[in-house]
Amino acid sequence: MSLSFIVFFIIAVIAVIYVLKGFKIVPQSETRVVERLGRYDRTLQSGINYLFPIIDQAREVVQRDEIKYADGSKSVIMRTTSRIDLREQVYDFDKQSVITKDNVTTTINALLYFQIVDPVKSVYEIDNLPNAIEKLTQTTLRNVIGELELDETLTSRDTINSKLRIVLDEATNKWGVKVNRVELQDITPPDSVRRAMEQQMQAERERRAKVLEARGQKEAMILQSEGEKESQINQAEAERQTQILKARGEADAKVLQANAEAEAIRKVAEAIAESKTDPATYMLLMKYVETLKEIGSGDQAKTVFLPFEASNLVGALGSLTELLPKKQ
């Protein structure tokens, strides 16, 4: 084997290795920023790409990784890589202390959802993108919370999230990053403030309970009074109807009695007219009989004195009894 052949073989092997080393496979949703001789050349697409060794180099960027342990704790590490993830990413920032407008120190934990939309800007416009996003989020969170009081902070999470997203999205637009949303996980006020809030909530619940009880008693009294009113109205209406019916009954009875007396008088008058008896004598005899009845009905009346002329009147009375109407 000649020396020239060995040299040729070595050169061929080096050429093959050189060619094979230039092939790069980029996974889906990832990319690389390629520099040629230190200057930006192109952005790789997913799939098979070819980089000239030594001449082309993928620019390395800082990536933030979280390591979670079995006990629930976690640690954050920063490492360099040429991979740029284009998927939506989430950063779970550590709890930080912020001061509200009413000077209450509160601990807040935030989540940030963002996505790299321009890999070139994310590489060349900022040195350490994860660190910049974290610091920007912390400062923006302090500014937003500093404009709100504690009660507003606890009850206005959607407002805070919206303000944070708008501010962060505008600030990170230069870095080729799109902030999709910001979420506040925990808002923890100091223990003293939390105890005061619990007492306030308890007092508010007791007040509402008393108000509801008072309203219930008021409504019960109103319903009771309305029931009594309806009852009295119904009772008065029943009494009125009873009196009306009673009056109608008495009126009908009097009418019937008057009709009966009129009929009796008519018949007596007809009898007197037929017998040709003096009406004055008849009326006198009737009054005489009524007077004797009253005299004899007294409890103290033991002896009754009759006038001498009474025998004649009694005789006349006997003759007149035939004129009275007969009972059926």
PyMOL commands that set and color helices and strands:
alter all, ss='L'
color gray80, all
select helices_A, chain A and resi 3-21+119-124+129-146+150-155+157-175+191-275+279-296+310-323
alter helices_A, ss='H'
color red, helices_A
select strands_A, chain A and resi 23-26+30-31+33-36+39-43+47-50+56-58+61-68+74-81+84-85+89-92+96-99+105-116+177-188
alter strands_A, ss='S'
color yellow, strands_A
deselect
rebuild
show_as cartoon
